[in-house]
Amino acid sequence: MLIGATVLCFLVLLVLVADRLGASVWHGGAQRTFYRCERCDLRYPRSDLGDPAMRVCPAGHPVALEEPGTAAGMVGIFACLGFLTVAIALVATGWVTH
């Protein structure tokens, strides 16, 4: 059962890493800047705003620069890496056979 969970965790890890790398590849490796409109409850990339210096959304509401945070994908990647490390160590030392 641990081997199956390890394989599944590895597949989830591949999906998370591909999602993380794909975002940077498709955007030219640059971080995307988002502006957030609280009234619309939407995020707008810089390219969707006519003039980012005016700081208004297409509906005319004021927008604020969104602060970058830790993505949930990164937390998932490190959780998968931790599980894989423990699972491989258990199998390699013989504590778990199947």
Order of alpha helices (4+ residues) and beta strands (2+ residues): alpha-beta-beta-beta-alpha
